[in-house]
Amino acid sequence: MTGCQGELVEKEFDVYIENEDGDVVVDEKLISQANGFFDLWLPRDETYKITIAYDGKTVESELSTFKEDGTCITTMKLS
């Protein structure tokens, strides 16, 4: 079995997500798991703007939950 290991294990992140209408879907602190990742469950068939912040660094991105979209996002990097 293979897997990924994130760099920031059991750290607290500020996560903010809104949908295309500007409605806030997530605005909370999430703690990464032992593998350095955290789970997000978002409604299907929508596009979202996401901002993640940690220790003075942020990343902003867009993600979507359509059938053809990936379910494991590992490309967002804090800067």
Distance bins in CASP14 RR format, pairs under 12 A and 6 or more apart:
PFRMAT RR
TARGET T0000
AUTHOR 0000-0000-0000
RMODE 2
METHOD distances of the structure
MODEL  1
3 35 1 0 0 1 0 0 0 0 0 0 0
3 36 0 0 0 0 0 1 0 0 0 0 0
3 37 0 0 0 0 0 1 0 0 0 0 0
3 72 0 0 0 0 1 0 0 0 0 0 0
3 74 0 0 0 0 0 1 0 0 0 0 0
4 33 0 0 0 0 0 1 0 0 0 0 0
4 34 0 0 0 0 0 1 0 0 0 0 0
4 35 1 0 0 1 0 0 0 0 0 0 0
4 36 0 0 0 0 1 0 0 0 0 0 0
4 37 1 0 0 1 0 0 0 0 0 0 0
4 72 1 0 0 1 0 0 0 0 0 0 0
4 73 0 0 0 0 0 1 0 0 0 0 0
4 74 1 0 0 1 0 0 0 0 0 0 0
4 75 0 0 0 0 0 1 0 0 0 0 0
5 32 0 0 0 0 0 1 0 0 0 0 0
5 33 0 0 0 0 0 1 0 0 0 0 0
5 34 0 0 0 0 1 0 0 0 0 0 0
5 35 1 0 1 0 0 0 0 0 0 0 0
5 36 1 0 0 1 0 0 0 0 0 0 0
5 37 0 0 0 0 1 0 0 0 0 0 0
5 74 0 0 0 0 0 1 0 0 0 0 0
6 32 1 0 0 1 0 0 0 0 0 0 0
6 33 0 0 0 0 1 0 0 0 0 0 0
6 34 0 0 0 0 1 0 0 0 0 0 0
6 35 1 0 0 1 0 0 0 0 0 0 0
6 36 1 0 1 0 0 0 0 0 0 0 0
6 37 1 0 0 1 0 0 0 0 0 0 0
6 38 0 0 0 0 0 1 0 0 0 0 0
6 72 0 0 0 0 0 1 0 0 0 0 0
6 74 0 0 0 0 1 0 0 0 0 0 0
6 76 0 0 0 0 0 1 0 0 0 0 0
6 77 0 0 0 0 0 1 0 0 0 0 0
6 78 0 0 0 0 0 1 0 0 0 0 0
7 32 0 0 0 0 1 0 0 0 0 0 0
7 35 0 0 0 0 0 1 0 0 0 0 0
7 36 1 0 0 1 0 0 0 0 0 0 0
7 37 0 0 0 0 0 1 0 0 0 0 0
7 54 0 0 0 0 0 1 0 0 0 0 0
7 55 0 0 0 0 0 1 0 0 0 0 0
7 74 0 0 0 0 0 1 0 0 0 0 0
7 77 0 0 0 0 0 1 0 0 0 0 0
7 78 0 0 0 0 1 0 0 0 0 0 0
8 30 0 0 0 0 0 1 0 0 0 0 0
8 31 0 0 0 0 0 1 0 0 0 0 0
8 32 1 0 1 0 0 0 0 0 0 0 0
8 33 0 0 0 0 0 1 0 0 0 0 0
8 34 0 0 0 0 0 1 0 0 0 0 0
8 35 0 0 0 0 0 1 0 0 0 0 0
8 36 1 0 1 0 0 0 0 0 0 0 0
8 37 0 0 0 0 1 0 0 0 0 0 0
8 38 0 0 0 0 1 0 0 0 0 0 0
8 52 0 0 0 0 0 1 0 0 0 0 0
8 54 1 0 0 1 0 0 0 0 0 0 0
8 55 0 0 0 0 1 0 0 0 0 0 0
8 57 0 0 0 0 0 1 0 0 0 0 0
8 77 0 0 0 0 0 1 0 0 0 0 0
8 78 0 0 0 0 1 0 0 0 0 0 0
9 31 0 0 0 0 1 0 0 0 0 0 0
9 32 1 0 0 1 0 0 0 0 0 0 0
9 33 1 0 0 1 0 0 0 0 0 0 0
9 34 1 0 0 1 0 0 0 0 0 0 0
9 35 1 0 0 1 0 0 0 0 0 0 0
9 36 1 0 1 0 0 0 0 0 0 0 0
9 37 0 0 0 0 1 0 0 0 0 0 0
9 38 0 0 0 0 0 1 0 0 0 0 0
10 30 0 0 0 0 0 1 0 0 0 0 0
10 31 1 0 0 1 0 0 0 0 0 0 0
10 32 1 0 1 0 0 0 0 0 0 0 0
10 33 1 0 0 1 0 0 0 0 0 0 0
10 34 1 0 0 1 0 0 0 0 0 0 0
10 35 0 0 0 0 1 0 0 0 0 0 0
10 36 1 0 0 1 0 0 0 0 0 0 0
10 37 0 0 0 0 0 1 0 0 0 0 0
10 38 0 0 0 0 0 1 0 0 0 0 0
11 29 0 0 0 0 0 1 0 0 0 0 0
11 30 0 0 0 0 1 0 0 0 0 0 0
11 31 1 0 0 1 0 0 0 0 0 0 0
11 32 1 0 1 0 0 0 0 0 0 0 0
11 33 0 0 0 0 0 1 0 0 0 0 0
11 34 0 0 0 0 0 1 0 0 0 0 0
11 36 1 0 0 1 0 0 0 0 0 0 0
11 37 0 0 0 0 0 1 0 0 0 0 0
11 38 0 0 0 0 1 0 0 0 0 0 0
11 52 0 0 0 0 0 1 0 0 0 0 0
11 53 0 0 0 0 0 1 0 0 0 0 0
11 54 1 0 0 1 0 0 0 0 0 0 0
11 55 1 0 0 1 0 0 0 0 0 0 0
11 57 0 0 0 0 0 1 0 0 0 0 0
11 78 0 0 0 0 0 1 0 0 0 0 0
12 28 0 0 0 0 0 1 0 0 0 0 0
12 29 1 0 1 0 0 0 0 0 0 0 0
12 30 1 0 0 1 0 0 0 0 0 0 0
12 31 1 0 1 0 0 0 0 0 0 0 0
12 32 0 0 0 0 1 0 0 0 0 0 0
12 36 0 0 0 0 0 1 0 0 0 0 0
12 38 0 0 0 0 1 0 0 0 0 0 0
12 52 0 0 0 0 0 1 0 0 0 0 0
12 53 0 0 0 0 0 1 0 0 0 0 0
12 54 1 0 0 1 0 0 0 0 0 0 0
12 55 0 0 0 0 1 0 0 0 0 0 0
13 26 0 0 0 0 0 1 0 0 0 0 0
13 28 0 0 0 0 1 0 0 0 0 0 0
13 29 1 0 0 1 0 0 0 0 0 0 0
13 30 1 0 1 0 0 0 0 0 0 0 0
13 31 1 0 0 1 0 0 0 0 0 0 0
13 32 1 0 0 1 0 0 0 0 0 0 0
13 33 0 0 0 0 0 1 0 0 0 0 0
13 36 0 0 0 0 0 1 0 0 0 0 0
13 37 0 0 0 0 0 1 0 0 0 0 0
13 38 1 0 0 1 0 0 0 0 0 0 0
13 40 0 0 0 0 0 1 0 0 0 0 0
13 50 0 0 0 0 0 1 0 0 0 0 0
13 51 0 0 0 0 0 1 0 0 0 0 0
13 52 1 0 1 0 0 0 0 0 0 0 0
13 53 1 0 0 1 0 0 0 0 0 0 0
13 54 1 0 1 0 0 0 0 0 0 0 0
13 55 0 0 0 0 1 0 0 0 0 0 0
13 56 0 0 0 0 0 1 0 0 0 0 0
13 57 0 0 0 0 0 1 0 0 0 0 0
13 58 0 0 0 0 1 0 0 0 0 0 0
13 59 0 0 0 0 1 0 0 0 0 0 0
13 76 0 0 0 0 0 1 0 0 0 0 0
13 78 0 0 0 0 1 0 0 0 0 0 0
14 26 0 0 0 0 0 1 0 0 0 0 0
14 27 0 0 0 0 1 0 0 0 0 0 0
14 28 1 0 0 1 0 0 0 0 0 0 0
14 29 1 0 1 0 0 0 0 0 0 0 0
14 30 0 0 0 0 1 0 0 0 0 0 0
14 31 0 0 0 0 0 1 0 0 0 0 0
14 38 0 0 0 0 0 1 0 0 0 0 0
14 50 0 0 0 0 0 1 0 0 0 0 0
14 51 1 0 0 1 0 0 0 0 0 0 0
14 52 1 0 0 1 0 0 0 0 0 0 0
14 53 1 0 1 0 0 0 0 0 0 0 0
14 54 1 0 0 1 0 0 0 0 0 0 0
14 55 0 0 0 0 0 1 0 0 0 0 0
14 56 0 0 0 0 1 0 0 0 0 0 0
14 57 0 0 0 0 0 1 0 0 0 0 0
14 58 0 0 0 0 1 0 0 0 0 0 0
14 59 0 0 0 0 0 1 0 0 0 0 0
14 78 0 0 0 0 0 1 0 0 0 0 0
15 24 0 0 0 0 0 1 0 0 0 0 0
15 25 0 0 0 0 1 0 0 0 0 0 0
15 26 1 0 1 0 0 0 0 0 0 0 0
15 27 1 0 0 1 0 0 0 0 0 0 0
15 28 1 0 0 1 0 0 0 0 0 0 0
15 29 1 0 0 1 0 0 0 0 0 0 0
15 30 1 0 1 0 0 0 0 0 0 0 0
15 31 0 0 0 0 0 1 0 0 0 0 0
15 32 0 0 0 0 0 1 0 0 0 0 0
15 38 1 0 0 1 0 0 0 0 0 0 0
15 39 0 0 0 0 0 1 0 0 0 0 0
15 40 1 0 0 1 0 0 0 0 0 0 0
15 42 0 0 0 0 0 1 0 0 0 0 0
15 48 0 0 0 0 0 1 0 0 0 0 0
15 49 0 0 0 0 0 1 0 0 0 0 0
15 50 1 0 0 1 0 0 0 0 0 0 0
15 51 1 0 0 1 0 0 0 0 0 0 0
15 52 1 0 1 0 0 0 0 0 0 0 0
15 53 0 0 0 0 1 0 0 0 0 0 0
15 54 0 0 0 0 1 0 0 0 0 0 0
15 58 0 0 0 0 0 1 0 0 0 0 0
15 59 0 0 0 0 0 1 0 0 0 0 0
15 60 0 0 0 0 0 1 0 0 0 0 0
15 61 0 0 0 0 0 1 0 0 0 0 0
15 63 0 0 0 0 0 1 0 0 0 0 0
15 76 0 0 0 0 0 1 0 0 0 0 0
16 22 0 0 0 0 0 1 0 0 0 0 0
16 24 1 0 0 1 0 0 0 0 0 0 0
16 25 0 0 0 0 1 0 0 0 0 0 0
16 26 1 0 0 1 0 0 0 0 0 0 0
16 27 1 0 1 0 0 0 0 0 0 0 0
16 28 0 0 0 0 1 0 0 0 0 0 0
16 29 0 0 0 0 0 1 0 0 0 0 0
16 30 0 0 0 0 0 1 0 0 0 0 0
16 40 0 0 0 0 0 1 0 0 0 0 0
16 48 0 0 0 0 0 1 0 0 0 0 0
16 49 0 0 0 0 1 0 0 0 0 0 0
16 50 1 0 0 1 0 0 0 0 0 0 0
16 51 1 0 1 0 0 0 0 0 0 0 0
16 52 1 0 0 1 0 0 0 0 0 0 0
16 53 1 0 0 1 0 0 0 0 0 0 0
16 58 0 0 0 0 1 0 0 0 0 0 0
16 59 0 0 0 0 0 1 0 0 0 0 0
16 60 0 0 0 0 1 0 0 0 0 0 0
16 61 0 0 0 0 0 1 0 0 0 0 0
17 23 0 0 0 0 1 0 0 0 0 0 0
17 24 1 0 0 1 0 0 0 0 0 0 0
17 25 1 0 1 0 0 0 0 0 0 0 0
17 26 1 0 1 0 0 0 0 0 0 0 0
17 27 1 0 0 1 0 0 0 0 0 0 0
17 28 0 0 0 0 1 0 0 0 0 0 0
17 30 0 0 0 0 0 1 0 0 0 0 0
17 40 1 0 0 1 0 0 0 0 0 0 0
17 41 0 0 0 0 0 1 0 0 0 0 0
17 42 1 0 0 1 0 0 0 0 0 0 0
17 43 0 0 0 0 0 1 0 0 0 0 0
17 46 0 0 0 0 0 1 0 0 0 0 0
17 47 0 0 0 0 0 1 0 0 0 0 0
17 48 1 0 1 0 0 0 0 0 0 0 0
17 49 1 0 0 1 0 0 0 0 0 0 0
17 50 1 0 1 0 0 0 0 0 0 0 0
17 51 1 0 0 1 0 0 0 0 0 0 0
17 52 0 0 0 0 1 0 0 0 0 0 0
17 60 0 0 0 0 0 1 0 0 0 0 0
17 61 0 0 0 0 0 1 0 0 0 0 0
17 62 0 0 0 0 0 1 0 0 0 0 0
17 63 0 0 0 0 1 0 0 0 0 0 0
17 64 0 0 0 0 0 1 0 0 0 0 0
17 65 0 0 0 0 0 1 0 0 0 0 0
18 24 1 0 1 0 0 0 0 0 0 0 0
18 25 1 0 0 1 0 0 0 0 0 0 0
18 26 0 0 0 0 1 0 0 0 0 0 0
18 27 0 0 0 0 1 0 0 0 0 0 0
18 42 0 0 0 0 0 1 0 0 0 0 0
18 46 0 0 0 0 0 1 0 0 0 0 0
18 47 0 0 0 0 0 1 0 0 0 0 0
18 48 1 0 0 1 0 0 0 0 0 0 0
18 49 1 0 1 0 0 0 0 0 0 0 0
18 50 0 0 0 0 1 0 0 0 0 0 0
18 51 0 0 0 0 1 0 0 0 0 0 0
18 60 0 0 0 0 0 1 0 0 0 0 0
18 62 0 0 0 0 0 1 0 0 0 0 0
18 63 0 0 0 0 0 1 0 0 0 0 0
19 25 1 0 1 0 0 0 0 0 0 0 0
19 26 0 0 0 0 0 1 0 0 0 0 0
19 42 0 0 0 0 1 0 0 0 0 0 0
19 43 0 0 0 0 1 0 0 0 0 0 0
19 44 0 0 0 0 0 1 0 0 0 0 0
19 45 0 0 0 0 0 1 0 0 0 0 0
19 46 1 0 1 0 0 0 0 0 0 0 0
19 47 1 0 0 1 0 0 0 0 0 0 0
19 48 1 0 1 0 0 0 0 0 0 0 0
19 49 0 0 0 0 1 0 0 0 0 0 0
19 50 0 0 0 0 0 1 0 0 0 0 0
19 62 0 0 0 0 0 1 0 0 0 0 0
19 63 0 0 0 0 0 1 0 0 0 0 0
19 64 0 0 0 0 0 1 0 0 0 0 0
19 65 0 0 0 0 0 1 0 0 0 0 0
20 43 0 0 0 0 0 1 0 0 0 0 0
20 45 0 0 0 0 0 1 0 0 0 0 0
20 46 1 0 0 1 0 0 0 0 0 0 0
20 47 1 0 1 0 0 0 0 0 0 0 0
20 48 1 0 0 1 0 0 0 0 0 0 0
20 49 0 0 0 0 1 0 0 0 0 0 0
20 62 0 0 0 0 1 0 0 0 0 0 0
20 63 0 0 0 0 0 1 0 0 0 0 0
20 64 0 0 0 0 1 0 0 0 0 0 0
20 65 0 0 0 0 0 1 0 0 0 0 0
21 43 0 0 0 0 0 1 0 0 0 0 0
21 46 0 0 0 0 1 0 0 0 0 0 0
21 47 0 0 0 0 0 1 0 0 0 0 0
21 48 0 0 0 0 0 1 0 0 0 0 0
21 49 0 0 0 0 0 1 0 0 0 0 0
22 46 0 0 0 0 0 1 0 0 0 0 0
22 47 0 0 0 0 0 1 0 0 0 0 0
22 48 0 0 0 0 1 0 0 0 0 0 0
22 49 1 0 0 1 0 0 0 0 0 0 0
23 43 0 0 0 0 0 1 0 0 0 0 0
23 46 0 0 0 0 0 1 0 0 0 0 0
23 48 0 0 0 0 0 1 0 0 0 0 0
23 49 0 0 0 0 0 1 0 0 0 0 0
24 48 0 0 0 0 0 1 0 0 0 0 0
24 49 0 0 0 0 0 1 0 0 0 0 0
24 50 0 0 0 0 0 1 0 0 0 0 0
24 51 0 0 0 0 0 1 0 0 0 0 0
25 40 0 0 0 0 1 0 0 0 0 0 0
25 41 0 0 0 0 0 1 0 0 0 0 0
25 42 1 0 0 1 0 0 0 0 0 0 0
25 43 1 0 0 1 0 0 0 0 0 0 0
25 46 0 0 0 0 1 0 0 0 0 0 0
25 47 0 0 0 0 0 1 0 0 0 0 0
25 48 1 0 0 1 0 0 0 0 0 0 0
25 49 0 0 0 0 1 0 0 0 0 0 0
25 50 0 0 0 0 1 0 0 0 0 0 0
25 51 0 0 0 0 0 1 0 0 0 0 0
25 63 0 0 0 0 0 1 0 0 0 0 0
25 65 0 0 0 0 0 1 0 0 0 0 0
26 38 0 0 0 0 0 1 0 0 0 0 0
26 39 0 0 0 0 0 1 0 0 0 0 0
26 40 1 0 0 1 0 0 0 0 0 0 0
26 41 0 0 0 0 1 0 0 0 0 0 0
26 42 1 0 0 1 0 0 0 0 0 0 0
26 43 0 0 0 0 0 1 0 0 0 0 0
26 48 0 0 0 0 1 0 0 0 0 0 0
26 49 0 0 0 0 0 1 0 0 0 0 0
26 50 0 0 0 0 1 0 0 0 0 0 0
26 51 0 0 0 0 1 0 0 0 0 0 0
26 52 0 0 0 0 0 1 0 0 0 0 0
26 63 0 0 0 0 0 1 0 0 0 0 0
27 50 0 0 0 0 0 1 0 0 0 0 0
27 51 0 0 0 0 1 0 0 0 0 0 0
27 52 0 0 0 0 0 1 0 0 0 0 0
27 53 0 0 0 0 0 1 0 0 0 0 0
28 38 0 0 0 0 0 1 0 0 0 0 0
28 40 0 0 0 0 0 1 0 0 0 0 0
28 52 0 0 0 0 0 1 0 0 0 0 0
28 53 0 0 0 0 0 1 0 0 0 0 0
29 38 0 0 0 0 0 1 0 0 0 0 0
29 52 0 0 0 0 0 1 0 0 0 0 0
29 53 0 0 0 0 1 0 0 0 0 0 0
29 54 0 0 0 0 0 1 0 0 0 0 0
30 36 0 0 0 0 0 1 0 0 0 0 0
30 37 0 0 0 0 0 1 0 0 0 0 0
30 38 1 0 1 0 0 0 0 0 0 0 0
30 39 0 0 0 0 1 0 0 0 0 0 0
30 40 1 0 0 1 0 0 0 0 0 0 0
30 41 0 0 0 0 0 1 0 0 0 0 0
30 50 0 0 0 0 0 1 0 0 0 0 0
30 52 0 0 0 0 1 0 0 0 0 0 0
30 53 0 0 0 0 0 1 0 0 0 0 0
30 54 0 0 0 0 0 1 0 0 0 0 0
31 37 0 0 0 0 0 1 0 0 0 0 0
31 38 1 0 0 1 0 0 0 0 0 0 0
31 39 0 0 0 0 0 1 0 0 0 0 0
31 54 0 0 0 0 0 1 0 0 0 0 0
32 38 1 0 1 0 0 0 0 0 0 0 0
32 39 0 0 0 0 1 0 0 0 0 0 0
32 40 0 0 0 0 0 1 0 0 0 0 0
32 52 0 0 0 0 0 1 0 0 0 0 0
32 54 0 0 0 0 1 0 0 0 0 0 0
32 78 0 0 0 0 0 1 0 0 0 0 0
33 39 1 0 0 1 0 0 0 0 0 0 0
35 72 0 0 0 0 0 1 0 0 0 0 0
35 74 0 0 0 0 0 1 0 0 0 0 0
36 54 0 0 0 0 0 1 0 0 0 0 0
36 74 0 0 0 0 0 1 0 0 0 0 0
37 52 0 0 0 0 0 1 0 0 0 0 0
37 71 0 0 0 0 0 1 0 0 0 0 0
37 72 0 0 0 0 1 0 0 0 0 0 0
37 73 0 0 0 0 1 0 0 0 0 0 0
37 74 1 0 0 1 0 0 0 0 0 0 0
37 76 0 0 0 0 0 1 0 0 0 0 0
38 50 0 0 0 0 0 1 0 0 0 0 0
38 52 0 0 0 0 1 0 0 0 0 0 0
38 54 0 0 0 0 0 1 0 0 0 0 0
38 72 0 0 0 0 0 1 0 0 0 0 0
38 73 0 0 0 0 0 1 0 0 0 0 0
38 76 0 0 0 0 0 1 0 0 0 0 0
39 71 0 0 0 0 0 1 0 0 0 0 0
39 72 0 0 0 0 0 1 0 0 0 0 0
39 73 0 0 0 0 0 1 0 0 0 0 0
40 48 0 0 0 0 1 0 0 0 0 0 0
40 50 0 0 0 0 1 0 0 0 0 0 0
40 52 0 0 0 0 0 1 0 0 0 0 0
40 63 0 0 0 0 1 0 0 0 0 0 0
40 65 0 0 0 0 1 0 0 0 0 0 0
40 71 0 0 0 0 0 1 0 0 0 0 0
40 72 0 0 0 0 0 1 0 0 0 0 0
40 73 0 0 0 0 1 0 0 0 0 0 0
40 76 0 0 0 0 0 1 0 0 0 0 0
41 65 0 0 0 0 1 0 0 0 0 0 0
41 71 0 0 0 0 0 1 0 0 0 0 0
42 48 1 0 0 1 0 0 0 0 0 0 0
42 49 0 0 0 0 0 1 0 0 0 0 0
42 50 0 0 0 0 1 0 0 0 0 0 0
42 63 1 0 0 1 0 0 0 0 0 0 0
42 64 0 0 0 0 1 0 0 0 0 0 0
42 65 1 0 1 0 0 0 0 0 0 0 0
42 66 0 0 0 0 0 1 0 0 0 0 0
42 69 0 0 0 0 0 1 0 0 0 0 0
42 70 0 0 0 0 0 1 0 0 0 0 0
42 71 0 0 0 0 0 1 0 0 0 0 0
42 73 0 0 0 0 0 1 0 0 0 0 0
43 64 0 0 0 0 0 1 0 0 0 0 0
43 65 1 0 0 1 0 0 0 0 0 0 0
43 66 0 0 0 0 0 1 0 0 0 0 0
44 64 0 0 0 0 1 0 0 0 0 0 0
44 65 1 0 1 0 0 0 0 0 0 0 0
44 66 1 0 0 1 0 0 0 0 0 0 0
44 67 1 0 0 1 0 0 0 0 0 0 0
44 68 0 0 0 0 0 1 0 0 0 0 0
44 69 0 0 0 0 1 0 0 0 0 0 0
44 70 0 0 0 0 0 1 0 0 0 0 0
44 71 0 0 0 0 0 1 0 0 0 0 0
45 64 0 0 0 0 1 0 0 0 0 0 0
45 65 1 0 0 1 0 0 0 0 0 0 0
45 66 1 0 1 0 0 0 0 0 0 0 0
45 67 1 0 0 1 0 0 0 0 0 0 0
45 68 0 0 0 0 0 1 0 0 0 0 0
45 69 0 0 0 0 1 0 0 0 0 0 0
46 62 0 0 0 0 0 1 0 0 0 0 0
46 63 0 0 0 0 1 0 0 0 0 0 0
46 64 1 0 0 1 0 0 0 0 0 0 0
46 65 1 0 1 0 0 0 0 0 0 0 0
46 66 0 0 0 0 1 0 0 0 0 0 0
46 69 0 0 0 0 0 1 0 0 0 0 0
47 61 0 0 0 0 0 1 0 0 0 0 0
47 62 1 0 0 1 0 0 0 0 0 0 0
47 63 1 0 0 1 0 0 0 0 0 0 0
47 64 1 0 1 0 0 0 0 0 0 0 0
47 65 1 0 0 1 0 0 0 0 0 0 0
47 66 0 0 0 0 1 0 0 0 0 0 0
47 69 0 0 0 0 1 0 0 0 0 0 0
48 60 0 0 0 0 0 1 0 0 0 0 0
48 61 0 0 0 0 1 0 0 0 0 0 0
48 62 1 0 0 1 0 0 0 0 0 0 0
48 63 1 0 1 0 0 0 0 0 0 0 0
48 64 1 0 0 1 0 0 0 0 0 0 0
48 65 1 0 0 1 0 0 0 0 0 0 0
48 66 0 0 0 0 0 1 0 0 0 0 0
48 69 0 0 0 0 0 1 0 0 0 0 0
48 73 0 0 0 0 0 1 0 0 0 0 0
49 59 0 0 0 0 0 1 0 0 0 0 0
49 60 1 0 0 1 0 0 0 0 0 0 0
49 61 1 0 0 1 0 0 0 0 0 0 0
49 62 1 0 1 0 0 0 0 0 0 0 0
49 63 0 0 0 0 1 0 0 0 0 0 0
49 64 0 0 0 0 0 1 0 0 0 0 0
50 58 0 0 0 0 0 1 0 0 0 0 0
50 59 0 0 0 0 1 0 0 0 0 0 0
50 60 1 0 0 1 0 0 0 0 0 0 0
50 61 1 0 1 0 0 0 0 0 0 0 0
50 62 1 0 0 1 0 0 0 0 0 0 0
50 63 1 0 1 0 0 0 0 0 0 0 0
50 64 0 0 0 0 0 1 0 0 0 0 0
50 65 0 0 0 0 0 1 0 0 0 0 0
50 73 0 0 0 0 1 0 0 0 0 0 0
50 75 0 0 0 0 0 1 0 0 0 0 0
50 76 1 0 0 1 0 0 0 0 0 0 0
51 57 0 0 0 0 0 1 0 0 0 0 0
51 58 1 0 0 1 0 0 0 0 0 0 0
51 59 1 0 0 1 0 0 0 0 0 0 0
51 60 1 0 1 0 0 0 0 0 0 0 0
51 61 0 0 0 0 1 0 0 0 0 0 0
51 62 0 0 0 0 0 1 0 0 0 0 0
51 63 0 0 0 0 0 1 0 0 0 0 0
51 76 0 0 0 0 1 0 0 0 0 0 0
51 78 0 0 0 0 0 1 0 0 0 0 0
52 58 1 0 0 1 0 0 0 0 0 0 0
52 59 1 0 1 0 0 0 0 0 0 0 0
52 60 0 0 0 0 1 0 0 0 0 0 0
52 61 0 0 0 0 1 0 0 0 0 0 0
52 63 0 0 0 0 0 1 0 0 0 0 0
52 73 0 0 0 0 0 1 0 0 0 0 0
52 76 1 0 0 1 0 0 0 0 0 0 0
52 77 0 0 0 0 1 0 0 0 0 0 0
52 78 1 0 0 1 0 0 0 0 0 0 0
52 79 0 0 0 0 0 1 0 0 0 0 0
53 59 0 0 0 0 1 0 0 0 0 0 0
53 60 0 0 0 0 1 0 0 0 0 0 0
53 76 0 0 0 0 0 1 0 0 0 0 0
53 78 1 0 0 1 0 0 0 0 0 0 0
53 79 0 0 0 0 0 1 0 0 0 0 0
54 76 0 0 0 0 0 1 0 0 0 0 0
54 77 0 0 0 0 0 1 0 0 0 0 0
54 78 1 0 1 0 0 0 0 0 0 0 0
54 79 0 0 0 0 0 1 0 0 0 0 0
55 78 1 0 0 1 0 0 0 0 0 0 0
55 79 0 0 0 0 0 1 0 0 0 0 0
56 78 0 0 0 0 1 0 0 0 0 0 0
56 79 0 0 0 0 1 0 0 0 0 0 0
57 76 0 0 0 0 0 1 0 0 0 0 0
57 77 0 0 0 0 1 0 0 0 0 0 0
57 78 1 1 0 0 0 0 0 0 0 0 0
57 79 1 0 1 0 0 0 0 0 0 0 0
58 76 0 0 0 0 0 1 0 0 0 0 0
58 77 0 0 0 0 0 1 0 0 0 0 0
58 78 1 0 0 1 0 0 0 0 0 0 0
58 79 1 0 0 1 0 0 0 0 0 0 0
59 73 0 0 0 0 0 1 0 0 0 0 0
59 74 0 0 0 0 0 1 0 0 0 0 0
59 75 0 0 0 0 1 0 0 0 0 0 0
59 76 1 0 1 0 0 0 0 0 0 0 0
59 77 1 0 0 1 0 0 0 0 0 0 0
59 78 1 0 1 0 0 0 0 0 0 0 0
59 79 1 0 0 1 0 0 0 0 0 0 0
60 76 0 0 0 0 1 0 0 0 0 0 0
60 77 0 0 0 0 0 1 0 0 0 0 0
60 78 0 0 0 0 0 1 0 0 0 0 0
60 79 0 0 0 0 0 1 0 0 0 0 0
61 73 0 0 0 0 1 0 0 0 0 0 0
61 74 0 0 0 0 0 1 0 0 0 0 0
61 75 1 0 0 1 0 0 0 0 0 0 0
61 76 1 0 1 0 0 0 0 0 0 0 0
61 77 0 0 0 0 1 0 0 0 0 0 0
61 78 0 0 0 0 0 1 0 0 0 0 0
61 79 0 0 0 0 0 1 0 0 0 0 0
62 69 0 0 0 0 0 1 0 0 0 0 0
62 73 0 0 0 0 0 1 0 0 0 0 0
62 75 0 0 0 0 0 1 0 0 0 0 0
62 76 0 0 0 0 0 1 0 0 0 0 0
63 69 1 0 0 1 0 0 0 0 0 0 0
63 70 0 0 0 0 1 0 0 0 0 0 0
63 71 0 0 0 0 0 1 0 0 0 0 0
63 72 0 0 0 0 0 1 0 0 0 0 0
63 73 1 0 0 1 0 0 0 0 0 0 0
63 74 0 0 0 0 0 1 0 0 0 0 0
63 75 0 0 0 0 1 0 0 0 0 0 0
63 76 0 0 0 0 1 0 0 0 0 0 0
64 70 0 0 0 0 1 0 0 0 0 0 0
64 71 0 0 0 0 0 1 0 0 0 0 0
64 73 0 0 0 0 0 1 0 0 0 0 0
65 71 0 0 0 0 1 0 0 0 0 0 0
65 73 0 0 0 0 0 1 0 0 0 0 0
END
